[in-house]
Structure formats: structure tokens, C-alpha cells
Amino acid sequence: MTEAKFAHCGSSMEAGIERQLDFEFAAIAVGATGETLARVPLGADVEIDGFVAPTSKRSQRLRVHITDYHEISGD
């Protein structure tokens, strides 16, 4: 299992208006995905797939559960 904090910086369109996004979020990856993700260098750009779920049954806090990822080349 690998727990990590990710940062996202970018923009998105909302109601025809560009909105700047800059935030951090908690994530977790288990099994083989967690093992390989733990070897990705800090600061690397990655694209992740997964789902959002509460951190526990009674929690209102959310965390991204990573099911797959790939590194994005800087070229």
C-alpha cells in the first residue's frame, strides 16, 4: 500500500468561463499499483485512474483510490 499527496495545477471550463485550479489531494494505491507507484520519483508528472471514497465508513473526508497510472513524459 502506498499513501501519497498529489498536487494538480491547471484549468477547466465551467459555464463557459475558464477556471484556474491549484490544489492538493490525498491518494492511496494498493497491491501491484501501490508497489510500482512507490518507485516513481517525487515530482514526476503522472496521470491517474481511480475512484473517490471516504477515508473510512464514518468519515466525511475523501481520498482518491488509484487503480492505474502512467508517467507523463516531459518531452
PDB file with one MODEL, atoms N, CA, C and O in Angstrom:
MODEL        1
ATOM      1  N   MET A   1       0.846  -1.175   0.000  1.00  0.00           N
ATOM      2  CA  MET A   1       0.000   0.000   0.000  1.00  0.00           C
ATOM      3  C   MET A   1       0.893   1.241   0.000  1.00  0.00           C
ATOM      4  O   MET A   1       1.869   1.323   0.746  1.00  0.00           O
ATOM      5  N   THR A   2       0.542   2.190  -0.840  1.00  0.00           N
ATOM      6  CA  THR A   2       1.255   3.459  -0.912  1.00  0.00           C
ATOM      7  C   THR A   2       0.271   4.594  -0.703  1.00  0.00           C
ATOM      8  O   THR A   2      -0.710   4.718  -1.437  1.00  0.00           O
ATOM      9  N   GLU A   3       0.532   5.422   0.300  1.00  0.00           N
ATOM     10  CA  GLU A   3      -0.265   6.623   0.523  1.00  0.00           C
ATOM     11  C   GLU A   3       0.561   7.807   0.056  1.00  0.00           C
ATOM     12  O   GLU A   3       1.767   7.862   0.294  1.00  0.00           O
ATOM     13  N   ALA A   4      -0.087   8.756  -0.609  1.00  0.00           N
ATOM     14  CA  ALA A   4       0.644   9.894  -1.164  1.00  0.00           C
ATOM     15  C   ALA A   4      -0.244  11.127  -1.190  1.00  0.00           C
ATOM     16  O   ALA A   4      -1.463  11.048  -1.042  1.00  0.00           O
ATOM     17  N   LYS A   5       0.396  12.250  -1.382  1.00  0.00           N
ATOM     18  CA  LYS A   5      -0.311  13.509  -1.595  1.00  0.00           C
ATOM     19  C   LYS A   5       0.077  13.982  -2.996  1.00  0.00           C
ATOM     20  O   LYS A   5       1.260  14.038  -3.333  1.00  0.00           O
ATOM     21  N   PHE A   6      -0.909  14.315  -3.795  1.00  0.00           N
ATOM     22  CA  PHE A   6      -0.686  14.786  -5.153  1.00  0.00           C
ATOM     23  C   PHE A   6      -1.067  16.248  -5.253  1.00  0.00           C
ATOM     24  O   PHE A   6      -1.863  16.745  -4.456  1.00  0.00           O
ATOM     25  N   ALA A   7      -0.504  16.931  -6.223  1.00  0.00           N
ATOM     26  CA  ALA A   7      -0.840  18.325  -6.498  1.00  0.00           C
ATOM     27  C   ALA A   7      -1.309  18.420  -7.944  1.00  0.00           C
ATOM     28  O   ALA A   7      -0.754  17.773  -8.832  1.00  0.00           O
ATOM     29  N   HIS A   8      -2.327  19.227  -8.167  1.00  0.00           N
ATOM     30  CA  HIS A   8      -2.846  19.473  -9.512  1.00  0.00           C
ATOM     31  C   HIS A   8      -2.824  20.975  -9.764  1.00  0.00           C
ATOM     32  O   HIS A   8      -3.281  21.762  -8.935  1.00  0.00           O
ATOM     33  N   CYS A   9      -2.294  21.358 -10.907  1.00  0.00           N
ATOM     34  CA  CYS A   9      -2.310  22.755 -11.353  1.00  0.00           C
ATOM     35  C   CYS A   9      -2.794  22.751 -12.789  1.00  0.00           C
ATOM     36  O   CYS A   9      -2.229  22.051 -13.629  1.00  0.00           O
ATOM     37  N   GLY A  10      -3.818  23.512 -13.083  1.00  0.00           N
ATOM     38  CA  GLY A  10      -4.349  23.556 -14.436  1.00  0.00           C
ATOM     39  C   GLY A  10      -5.576  24.431 -14.498  1.00  0.00           C
ATOM     40  O   GLY A  10      -5.813  25.271 -13.629  1.00  0.00           O
ATOM     41  N   SER A  11      -6.350  24.217 -15.541  1.00  0.00           N
ATOM     42  CA  SER A  11      -7.571  24.993 -15.702  1.00  0.00           C
ATOM     43  C   SER A  11      -8.666  24.094 -16.260  1.00  0.00           C
ATOM     44  O   SER A  11      -8.403  23.033 -16.825  1.00  0.00           O
ATOM     45  N   SER A  12      -9.896  24.550 -16.084  1.00  0.00           N
ATOM     46  CA  SER A  12     -11.068  23.820 -16.559  1.00  0.00           C
ATOM     47  C   SER A  12     -12.130  24.849 -16.940  1.00  0.00           C
ATOM     48  O   SER A  12     -12.184  25.948 -16.388  1.00  0.00           O
ATOM     49  N   MET A  13     -12.960  24.469 -17.885  1.00  0.00           N
ATOM     50  CA  MET A  13     -14.053  25.354 -18.291  1.00  0.00           C
ATOM     51  C   MET A  13     -15.282  25.052 -17.440  1.00  0.00           C
ATOM     52  O   MET A  13     -15.652  23.892 -17.260  1.00  0.00           O
ATOM     53  N   GLU A  14     -15.907  26.096 -16.922  1.00  0.00           N
ATOM     54  CA  GLU A  14     -17.133  25.965 -16.148  1.00  0.00           C
ATOM     55  C   GLU A  14     -18.095  27.050 -16.603  1.00  0.00           C
ATOM     56  O   GLU A  14     -17.816  28.240 -16.451  1.00  0.00           O
ATOM     57  N   ALA A  15     -19.226  26.638 -17.160  1.00  0.00           N
ATOM     58  CA  ALA A  15     -20.246  27.571 -17.655  1.00  0.00           C
ATOM     59  C   ALA A  15     -19.647  28.582 -18.630  1.00  0.00           C
ATOM     60  O   ALA A  15     -20.004  29.760 -18.616  1.00  0.00           O
ATOM     61  N   GLY A  16     -18.730  28.105 -19.479  1.00  0.00           N
ATOM     62  CA  GLY A  16     -18.117  28.959 -20.485  1.00  0.00           C
ATOM     63  C   GLY A  16     -17.010  29.862 -19.971  1.00  0.00           C
ATOM     64  O   GLY A  16     -16.494  30.694 -20.718  1.00  0.00           O
ATOM     65  N   ILE A  17     -16.640  29.711 -18.711  1.00  0.00           N
ATOM     66  CA  ILE A  17     -15.590  30.541 -18.117  1.00  0.00           C
ATOM     67  C   ILE A  17     -14.434  29.643 -17.695  1.00  0.00           C
ATOM     68  O   ILE A  17     -14.632  28.608 -17.059  1.00  0.00           O
ATOM     69  N   GLU A  18     -13.221  30.060 -18.061  1.00  0.00           N
ATOM     70  CA  GLU A  18     -12.056  29.288 -17.653  1.00  0.00           C
ATOM     71  C   GLU A  18     -11.788  29.509 -16.165  1.00  0.00           C
ATOM     72  O   GLU A  18     -11.757  30.641 -15.682  1.00  0.00           O
ATOM     73  N   ARG A  19     -11.597  28.407 -15.462  1.00  0.00           N
ATOM     74  CA  ARG A  19     -11.353  28.456 -14.019  1.00  0.00           C
ATOM     75  C   ARG A  19      -9.999  27.840 -13.723  1.00  0.00           C
ATOM     76  O   ARG A  19      -9.727  26.708 -14.123  1.00  0.00           O
ATOM     77  N   GLN A  20      -9.142  28.584 -13.020  1.00  0.00           N
ATOM     78  CA  GLN A  20      -7.829  28.081 -12.639  1.00  0.00           C
ATOM     79  C   GLN A  20      -7.970  27.135 -11.445  1.00  0.00           C
ATOM     80  O   GLN A  20      -8.694  27.433 -10.496  1.00  0.00           O
ATOM     81  N   LEU A  21      -7.285  26.009 -11.496  1.00  0.00           N
ATOM     82  CA  LEU A  21      -7.327  25.017 -10.428  1.00  0.00           C
ATOM     83  C   LEU A  21      -5.913  24.768  -9.925  1.00  0.00           C
ATOM     84  O   LEU A  21      -5.001  24.529 -10.716  1.00  0.00           O
ATOM     85  N   ASP A  22      -5.733  24.823  -8.632  1.00  0.00           N
ATOM     86  CA  ASP A  22      -4.435  24.588  -8.000  1.00  0.00           C
ATOM     87  C   ASP A  22      -4.721  24.021  -6.612  1.00  0.00           C
ATOM     88  O   ASP A  22      -5.073  24.769  -5.700  1.00  0.00           O
ATOM     89  N   PHE A  23      -4.573  22.706  -6.443  1.00  0.00           N
ATOM     90  CA  PHE A  23      -4.919  22.086  -5.173  1.00  0.00           C
ATOM     91  C   PHE A  23      -4.125  20.806  -4.939  1.00  0.00           C
ATOM     92  O   PHE A  23      -3.519  20.265  -5.864  1.00  0.00           O
ATOM     93  N   GLU A  24      -4.132  20.331  -3.709  1.00  0.00           N
ATOM     94  CA  GLU A  24      -3.524  19.064  -3.331  1.00  0.00           C
ATOM     95  C   GLU A  24      -4.623  18.116  -2.887  1.00  0.00           C
ATOM     96  O   GLU A  24      -5.682  18.544  -2.430  1.00  0.00           O
ATOM     97  N   PHE A  25      -4.355  16.804  -3.030  1.00  0.00           N
ATOM     98  CA  PHE A  25      -5.322  15.816  -2.571  1.00  0.00           C
ATOM     99  C   PHE A  25      -4.597  14.548  -2.128  1.00  0.00           C
ATOM    100  O   PHE A  25      -3.512  14.223  -2.610  1.00  0.00           O
ATOM    101  N   ALA A  26      -5.232  13.845  -1.197  1.00  0.00           N
ATOM    102  CA  ALA A  26      -4.689  12.597  -0.666  1.00  0.00           C
ATOM    103  C   ALA A  26      -5.078  11.450  -1.586  1.00  0.00           C
ATOM    104  O   ALA A  26      -6.157  11.448  -2.177  1.00  0.00           O
ATOM    105  N   ALA A  27      -4.180  10.471  -1.698  1.00  0.00           N
ATOM    106  CA  ALA A  27      -4.446   9.302  -2.535  1.00  0.00           C
ATOM    107  C   ALA A  27      -3.819   8.070  -1.910  1.00  0.00           C
ATOM    108  O   ALA A  27      -2.916   8.159  -1.078  1.00  0.00           O
ATOM    109  N   ILE A  28      -4.320   6.918  -2.334  1.00  0.00           N
ATOM    110  CA  ILE A  28      -3.805   5.642  -1.869  1.00  0.00           C
ATOM    111  C   ILE A  28      -3.819   4.671  -3.051  1.00  0.00           C
ATOM    112  O   ILE A  28      -4.722   4.704  -3.887  1.00  0.00           O
ATOM    113  N   ALA A  29      -2.814   3.816  -3.104  1.00  0.00           N
ATOM    114  CA  ALA A  29      -2.755   2.761  -4.118  1.00  0.00           C
ATOM    115  C   ALA A  29      -2.343   1.472  -3.419  1.00  0.00           C
ATOM    116  O   ALA A  29      -1.410   1.474  -2.617  1.00  0.00           O
ATOM    117  N   VAL A  30      -3.025   0.381  -3.714  1.00  0.00           N
ATOM    118  CA  VAL A  30      -2.734  -0.893  -3.061  1.00  0.00           C
ATOM    119  C   VAL A  30      -2.274  -1.929  -4.082  1.00  0.00           C
ATOM    120  O   VAL A  30      -2.436  -1.740  -5.288  1.00  0.00           O
ATOM    121  N   GLY A  31      -1.704  -3.016  -3.592  1.00  0.00           N
ATOM    122  CA  GLY A  31      -1.266  -4.110  -4.453  1.00  0.00           C
ATOM    123  C   GLY A  31      -0.129  -3.702  -5.370  1.00  0.00           C
ATOM    124  O   GLY A  31       0.710  -2.874  -5.016  1.00  0.00           O
ATOM    125  N   ALA A  32      -0.114  -4.294  -6.553  1.00  0.00           N
ATOM    126  CA  ALA A  32       0.957  -4.042  -7.527  1.00  0.00           C
ATOM    127  C   ALA A  32       1.016  -2.577  -7.931  1.00  0.00           C
ATOM    128  O   ALA A  32       2.102  -2.041  -8.153  1.00  0.00           O
ATOM    129  N   THR A  33      -0.146  -1.917  -8.029  1.00  0.00           N
ATOM    130  CA  THR A  33      -0.164  -0.497  -8.387  1.00  0.00           C
ATOM    131  C   THR A  33       0.558   0.323  -7.327  1.00  0.00           C
ATOM    132  O   THR A  33       1.337   1.216  -7.659  1.00  0.00           O
ATOM    133  N   GLY A  34       0.308   0.031  -6.067  1.00  0.00           N
ATOM    134  CA  GLY A  34       0.988   0.735  -4.982  1.00  0.00           C
ATOM    135  C   GLY A  34       2.478   0.477  -4.966  1.00  0.00           C
ATOM    136  O   GLY A  34       3.262   1.390  -4.705  1.00  0.00           O
ATOM    137  N   GLU A  35       2.883  -0.759  -5.244  1.00  0.00           N
ATOM    138  CA  GLU A  35       4.308  -1.101  -5.253  1.00  0.00           C
ATOM    139  C   GLU A  35       5.056  -0.357  -6.349  1.00  0.00           C
ATOM    140  O   GLU A  35       6.142   0.169  -6.103  1.00  0.00           O
ATOM    141  N   THR A  36       4.493  -0.303  -7.559  1.00  0.00           N
ATOM    142  CA  THR A  36       5.191   0.388  -8.646  1.00  0.00           C
ATOM    143  C   THR A  36       5.112   1.902  -8.497  1.00  0.00           C
ATOM    144  O   THR A  36       6.060   2.605  -8.843  1.00  0.00           O
ATOM    145  N   LEU A  37       3.998   2.411  -7.988  1.00  0.00           N
ATOM    146  CA  LEU A  37       3.863   3.856  -7.783  1.00  0.00           C
ATOM    147  C   LEU A  37       4.870   4.353  -6.753  1.00  0.00           C
ATOM    148  O   LEU A  37       5.353   5.481  -6.857  1.00  0.00           O
ATOM    149  N   ALA A  38       5.192   3.535  -5.771  1.00  0.00           N
ATOM    150  CA  ALA A  38       6.165   3.925  -4.740  1.00  0.00           C
ATOM    151  C   ALA A  38       7.547   4.167  -5.333  1.00  0.00           C
ATOM    152  O   ALA A  38       8.364   4.854  -4.718  1.00  0.00           O
ATOM    153  N   ARG A  39       7.826   3.623  -6.504  1.00  0.00           N
ATOM    154  CA  ARG A  39       9.136   3.797  -7.148  1.00  0.00           C
ATOM    155  C   ARG A  39       9.188   4.993  -8.101  1.00  0.00           C
ATOM    156  O   ARG A  39      10.253   5.307  -8.633  1.00  0.00           O
ATOM    157  N   VAL A  40       8.066   5.658  -8.320  1.00  0.00           N
ATOM    158  CA  VAL A  40       8.045   6.842  -9.189  1.00  0.00           C
ATOM    159  C   VAL A  40       8.714   7.984  -8.441  1.00  0.00           C
ATOM    160  O   VAL A  40       8.392   8.230  -7.279  1.00  0.00           O
ATOM    161  N   PRO A  41       9.647   8.691  -9.091  1.00  0.00           N
ATOM    162  CA  PRO A  41      10.347   9.788  -8.408  1.00  0.00           C
ATOM    163  C   PRO A  41       9.398  10.894  -7.951  1.00  0.00           C
ATOM    164  O   PRO A  41       8.417  11.204  -8.627  1.00  0.00           O
ATOM    165  N   LEU A  42       9.700  11.479  -6.806  1.00  0.00           N
ATOM    166  CA  LEU A  42       8.925  12.625  -6.319  1.00  0.00           C
ATOM    167  C   LEU A  42       8.960  13.737  -7.355  1.00  0.00           C
ATOM    168  O   LEU A  42      10.003  14.001  -7.954  1.00  0.00           O
ATOM    169  N   GLY A  43       7.845  14.373  -7.563  1.00  0.00           N
ATOM    170  CA  GLY A  43       7.765  15.474  -8.512  1.00  0.00           C
ATOM    171  C   GLY A  43       7.470  15.046  -9.936  1.00  0.00           C
ATOM    172  O   GLY A  43       7.289  15.901 -10.803  1.00  0.00           O
ATOM    173  N   ALA A  44       7.418  13.741 -10.206  1.00  0.00           N
ATOM    174  CA  ALA A  44       7.118  13.269 -11.556  1.00  0.00           C
ATOM    175  C   ALA A  44       5.673  13.590 -11.912  1.00  0.00           C
ATOM    176  O   ALA A  44       4.801  13.593 -11.043  1.00  0.00           O
ATOM    177  N   ASP A  45       5.421  13.861 -13.191  1.00  0.00           N
ATOM    178  CA  ASP A  45       4.062  14.091 -13.667  1.00  0.00           C
ATOM    179  C   ASP A  45       3.427  12.743 -13.981  1.00  0.00           C
ATOM    180  O   ASP A  45       3.985  11.952 -14.741  1.00  0.00           O
ATOM    181  N   VAL A  46       2.263  12.482 -13.399  1.00  0.00           N
ATOM    182  CA  VAL A  46       1.552  11.228 -13.647  1.00  0.00           C
ATOM    183  C   VAL A  46       0.085  11.506 -13.935  1.00  0.00           C
ATOM    184  O   VAL A  46      -0.479  12.498 -13.472  1.00  0.00           O
ATOM    185  N   GLU A  47      -0.517  10.623 -14.702  1.00  0.00           N
ATOM    186  CA  GLU A  47      -1.963  10.645 -14.930  1.00  0.00           C
ATOM    187  C   GLU A  47      -2.513   9.432 -14.200  1.00  0.00           C
ATOM    188  O   GLU A  47      -2.013   8.320 -14.370  1.00  0.00           O
ATOM    189  N   ILE A  48      -3.536   9.643 -13.391  1.00  0.00           N
ATOM    190  CA  ILE A  48      -4.055   8.554 -12.574  1.00  0.00           C
ATOM    191  C   ILE A  48      -5.495   8.220 -12.943  1.00  0.00           C
ATOM    192  O   ILE A  48      -6.256   9.080 -13.387  1.00  0.00           O
ATOM    193  N   ASP A  49      -5.850   6.963 -12.751  1.00  0.00           N
ATOM    194  CA  ASP A  49      -7.223   6.484 -12.862  1.00  0.00           C
ATOM    195  C   ASP A  49      -7.608   5.940 -11.501  1.00  0.00           C
ATOM    196  O   ASP A  49      -6.758   5.421 -10.777  1.00  0.00           O
ATOM    197  N   GLY A  50      -8.873   6.050 -11.144  1.00  0.00           N
ATOM    198  CA  GLY A  50      -9.309   5.517  -9.871  1.00  0.00           C
ATOM    199  C   GLY A  50     -10.680   6.024  -9.493  1.00  0.00           C
ATOM    200  O   GLY A  50     -11.493   6.376 -10.348  1.00  0.00           O
ATOM    201  N   PHE A  51     -10.921   6.055  -8.200  1.00  0.00           N
ATOM    202  CA  PHE A  51     -12.217   6.489  -7.708  1.00  0.00           C
ATOM    203  C   PHE A  51     -12.037   7.236  -6.394  1.00  0.00           C
ATOM    204  O   PHE A  51     -11.010   7.108  -5.727  1.00  0.00           O
ATOM    205  N   VAL A  52     -13.038   8.010  -6.036  1.00  0.00           N
ATOM    206  CA  VAL A  52     -13.026   8.779  -4.792  1.00  0.00           C
ATOM    207  C   VAL A  52     -13.913   8.063  -3.779  1.00  0.00           C
ATOM    208  O   VAL A  52     -15.024   7.637  -4.098  1.00  0.00           O
ATOM    209  N   ALA A  53     -13.403   7.936  -2.550  1.00  0.00           N
ATOM    210  CA  ALA A  53     -14.178   7.287  -1.488  1.00  0.00           C
ATOM    211  C   ALA A  53     -13.801   7.915  -0.151  1.00  0.00           C
ATOM    212  O   ALA A  53     -12.724   8.496  -0.021  1.00  0.00           O
ATOM    213  N   PRO A  54     -14.682   7.801   0.846  1.00  0.00           N
ATOM    214  CA  PRO A  54     -14.351   8.304   2.180  1.00  0.00           C
ATOM    215  C   PRO A  54     -13.139   7.550   2.740  1.00  0.00           C
ATOM    216  O   PRO A  54     -12.887   6.402   2.377  1.00  0.00           O
ATOM    217  N   THR A  55     -12.399   8.212   3.626  1.00  0.00           N
ATOM    218  CA  THR A  55     -11.226   7.566   4.226  1.00  0.00           C
ATOM    219  C   THR A  55     -11.618   6.434   5.172  1.00  0.00           C
ATOM    220  O   THR A  55     -10.805   5.549   5.440  1.00  0.00           O
ATOM    221  N   SER A  56     -12.841   6.447   5.678  1.00  0.00           N
ATOM    222  CA  SER A  56     -13.386   5.352   6.491  1.00  0.00           C
ATOM    223  C   SER A  56     -14.911   5.415   6.417  1.00  0.00           C
ATOM    224  O   SER A  56     -15.467   6.372   5.877  1.00  0.00           O
ATOM    225  N   LYS A  57     -15.584   4.406   6.955  1.00  0.00           N
ATOM    226  CA  LYS A  57     -17.049   4.364   6.880  1.00  0.00           C
ATOM    227  C   LYS A  57     -17.719   5.575   7.514  1.00  0.00           C
ATOM    228  O   LYS A  57     -18.758   6.029   7.035  1.00  0.00           O
ATOM    229  N   ARG A  58     -17.144   6.093   8.569  1.00  0.00           N
ATOM    230  CA  ARG A  58     -17.783   7.206   9.302  1.00  0.00           C
ATOM    231  C   ARG A  58     -17.219   8.585   8.952  1.00  0.00           C
ATOM    232  O   ARG A  58     -17.628   9.592   9.530  1.00  0.00           O
ATOM    233  N   SER A  59     -16.294   8.625   8.021  1.00  0.00           N
ATOM    234  CA  SER A  59     -15.612   9.886   7.709  1.00  0.00           C
ATOM    235  C   SER A  59     -16.292  10.633   6.566  1.00  0.00           C
ATOM    236  O   SER A  59     -16.877  10.026   5.668  1.00  0.00           O
ATOM    237  N   GLN A  60     -16.205  11.946   6.617  1.00  0.00           N
ATOM    238  CA  GLN A  60     -16.644  12.807   5.525  1.00  0.00           C
ATOM    239  C   GLN A  60     -15.460  13.196   4.634  1.00  0.00           C
ATOM    240  O   GLN A  60     -15.650  13.775   3.564  1.00  0.00           O
ATOM    241  N   ARG A  61     -14.247  12.878   5.075  1.00  0.00           N
ATOM    242  CA  ARG A  61     -13.043  13.202   4.298  1.00  0.00           C
ATOM    243  C   ARG A  61     -12.910  12.215   3.155  1.00  0.00           C
ATOM    244  O   ARG A  61     -13.143  11.018   3.319  1.00  0.00           O
ATOM    245  N   LEU A  62     -12.532  12.733   1.995  1.00  0.00           N
ATOM    246  CA  LEU A  62     -12.404  11.907   0.805  1.00  0.00           C
ATOM    247  C   LEU A  62     -10.945  11.677   0.435  1.00  0.00           C
ATOM    248  O   LEU A  62     -10.068  12.475   0.767  1.00  0.00           O
ATOM    249  N   ARG A  63     -10.703  10.563  -0.262  1.00  0.00           N
ATOM    250  CA  ARG A  63      -9.363  10.217  -0.730  1.00  0.00           C
ATOM    251  C   ARG A  63      -9.523   9.521  -2.083  1.00  0.00           C
ATOM    252  O   ARG A  63     -10.481   8.779  -2.296  1.00  0.00           O
ATOM    253  N   VAL A  64      -8.583   9.764  -2.989  1.00  0.00           N
ATOM    254  CA  VAL A  64      -8.575   9.110  -4.290  1.00  0.00           C
ATOM    255  C   VAL A  64      -7.902   7.746  -4.140  1.00  0.00           C
ATOM    256  O   VAL A  64      -6.803   7.648  -3.595  1.00  0.00           O
ATOM    257  N   HIS A  65      -8.563   6.703  -4.622  1.00  0.00           N
ATOM    258  CA  HIS A  65      -8.003   5.357  -4.652  1.00  0.00           C
ATOM    259  C   HIS A  65      -7.509   5.117  -6.076  1.00  0.00           C
ATOM    260  O   HIS A  65      -8.305   5.031  -7.010  1.00  0.00           O
ATOM    261  N   ILE A  66      -6.210   5.010  -6.231  1.00  0.00           N
ATOM    262  CA  ILE A  66      -5.598   4.876  -7.556  1.00  0.00           C
ATOM    263  C   ILE A  66      -5.654   3.419  -7.994  1.00  0.00           C
ATOM    264  O   ILE A  66      -5.154   2.535  -7.298  1.00  0.00           O
ATOM    265  N   THR A  67      -6.264   3.172  -9.151  1.00  0.00           N
ATOM    266  CA  THR A  67      -6.335   1.820  -9.699  1.00  0.00           C
ATOM    267  C   THR A  67      -5.337   1.609 -10.824  1.00  0.00           C
ATOM    268  O   THR A  67      -4.991   0.470 -11.138  1.00  0.00           O
ATOM    269  N   ASP A  68      -4.868   2.697 -11.438  1.00  0.00           N
ATOM    270  CA  ASP A  68      -3.871   2.621 -12.503  1.00  0.00           C
ATOM    271  C   ASP A  68      -3.259   4.007 -12.677  1.00  0.00           C
ATOM    272  O   ASP A  68      -3.856   5.007 -12.278  1.00  0.00           O
ATOM    273  N   TYR A  69      -2.095   4.065 -13.261  1.00  0.00           N
ATOM    274  CA  TYR A  69      -1.434   5.343 -13.509  1.00  0.00           C
ATOM    275  C   TYR A  69      -0.419   5.165 -14.628  1.00  0.00           C
ATOM    276  O   TYR A  69      -0.048   4.041 -14.967  1.00  0.00           O
ATOM    277  N   HIS A  70       0.019   6.252 -15.187  1.00  0.00           N
ATOM    278  CA  HIS A  70       1.189   6.240 -16.078  1.00  0.00           C
ATOM    279  C   HIS A  70       1.894   7.576 -15.979  1.00  0.00           C
ATOM    280  O   HIS A  70       1.280   8.625 -15.784  1.00  0.00           O
ATOM    281  N   GLU A  71       3.210   7.497 -16.121  1.00  0.00           N
ATOM    282  CA  GLU A  71       4.013   8.727 -16.088  1.00  0.00           C
ATOM    283  C   GLU A  71       3.843   9.481 -17.386  1.00  0.00           C
ATOM    284  O   GLU A  71       3.741   8.889 -18.461  1.00  0.00           O
ATOM    285  N   ILE A  72       3.814  10.799 -17.270  1.00  0.00           N
ATOM    286  CA  ILE A  72       3.694  11.675 -18.444  1.00  0.00           C
ATOM    287  C   ILE A  72       5.077  12.185 -18.779  1.00  0.00           C
ATOM    288  O   ILE A  72       5.762  12.773 -17.941  1.00  0.00           O
ATOM    289  N   SER A  73       5.472  11.955 -19.999  1.00  0.00           N
ATOM    290  CA  SER A  73       6.792  12.377 -20.457  1.00  0.00           C
ATOM    291  C   SER A  73       6.860  13.906 -20.527  1.00  0.00           C
ATOM    292  O   SER A  73       5.895  14.556 -20.927  1.00  0.00           O
ATOM    293  N   GLY A  74       7.988  14.465 -20.142  1.00  0.00           N
ATOM    294  CA  GLY A  74       8.186  15.909 -20.182  1.00  0.00           C
ATOM    295  C   GLY A  74       8.598  16.421 -21.545  1.00  0.00           C
ATOM    296  O   GLY A  74       8.817  17.621 -21.711  1.00  0.00           O
ATOM    297  N   ASP A  75       8.711  15.528 -22.533  1.00  0.00           N
ATOM    298  CA  ASP A  75       9.155  15.934 -23.886  1.00  0.00           C
ATOM    299  C   ASP A  75       8.087  16.624 -24.665  1.00  0.00           C
ATOM    300  O   ASP A  75       8.315  17.019 -25.809  1.00  0.00           O
TER     301      ASP A  75
ENDMDL
END
